[in-house]
Amino acid sequence: MIVFAIELTSDEQSLLSQISFDPRTLKEPSEFRKNGEAVCVLMRSLLRRNGIPSHRLNWFTRADCNPGGRGKSRQQVFEGNGTAGDDILYGIRFIGAGRLDWATNGSACARG
């Protein structure tokens, strides 16, 4: 059961339904690319309309919301590893580690 989900437009819901949250299901490079493209389009739409609550954005962008980050935000950790901009959204570490799920579903983001 998913609770605390944000409101999605019909286009966003369609995109979300196309996204695999389990990277093990993506076998071919084309599947990774298609999945990443859907994530990017979804996130751009949500950010453009301020659809993600600020506390969920802060969880990713602010260092003080990342107690294990040694003074860095989750975003800064990605950037420190050489991944920035849309490349963050394409990566398995963004999707597979639950960061997209957190943005769209909050703390109760278990999928089943």
Order of alpha helices (4+ residues) and beta strands (2+ residues): alpha-alpha-alpha-alpha-alpha-alpha-alpha
